[in-house]
Amino acid sequence: MNITMNNLTYKFNGDETTGVSVGFNGNLDGNFISATILIDPTDLAADQTFDDVTKKELTELARAKLTGFVTTKESGE
């Protein structure tokens, strides 16, 4: 399934960027996925702020979080 980014939204508190929401959607053969992944400061490297991170890097972080959420696990794990 090809999952594409369809939204990137920054959250601010005054002049400080406090978080980013990344939206994705995709479909294949009648199956559909839609997700909004929240990136917060703890998802960044210790020496990074949101002002240091590119759109590409934010998308990669969000895709990694999305993959972790949708990975199939056996019951009880």
C-alpha positions in Angstrom: 0.0 0.0 0.0 1.3 3.4 -0.9 0.8 5.7 2.2 1.3 9.4 1.5 1.6 12.4 3.8 -1.4 14.7 3.4 -0.9 17.1 6.3 1.8 18.7 8.3 0.8 21.0 11.2 3.0 22.8 13.6 1.8 23.6 17.2 3.1 26.7 18.9 3.2 28.2 22.4 4.2 31.8 21.8 7.4 31.7 19.6 8.2 28.1 20.7 7.3 25.1 18.5 5.8 22.5 20.9 4.8 19.7 18.5 4.0 18.6 15.0 1.1 16.6 13.7 1.7 14.5 10.5 -1.3 13.1 8.6 -1.1 10.1 6.3 -3.5 8.2 4.1 -3.5 5.4 1.6 -5.6 2.7 0.0 -5.2 -0.5 -1.9 -7.9 -2.8 -3.2 -10.6 -1.4 -1.0 -8.5 -1.3 2.1 -7.9 2.2 3.5 -5.7 3.7 6.2 -5.8 7.2 7.7 -3.6 8.3 10.5 -2.4 11.4 12.4 0.9 11.0 14.2 2.0 13.4 16.8 5.7 14.2 17.1 6.7 15.8 20.4 10.1 17.0 21.6 10.9 13.6 23.2 10.9 12.1 19.6 13.8 14.4 18.6 17.5 13.9 19.2 18.7 15.4 22.4 20.4 18.3 20.7 17.5 19.1 18.3 14.5 21.4 18.3 11.7 21.5 15.9 13.3 24.5 14.2 16.3 22.3 13.4 14.3 19.5 11.7 13.3 19.4 8.1 10.0 18.3 6.6 11.6 15.2 5.3 13.0 14.3 8.8 9.6 14.9 10.4 8.0 12.7 7.9 10.5 9.9 8.5 10.0 10.2 12.3 6.2 10.0 11.8 6.5 7.1 9.5 8.6 5.2 12.0 6.0 5.9 14.7 3.2 4.8 12.4 5.0 1.6 11.6 5.4 0.8 15.3 1.6 1.4 15.9 0.4 -0.9 13.0 2.9 -3.7 13.4 1.0 -6.9 14.0 1.7 -8.6 17.4 0.4 -11.8 18.8 -2.3 -11.5 21.5 -0.8 -11.0 24.9 2.4 -9.3 23.8 
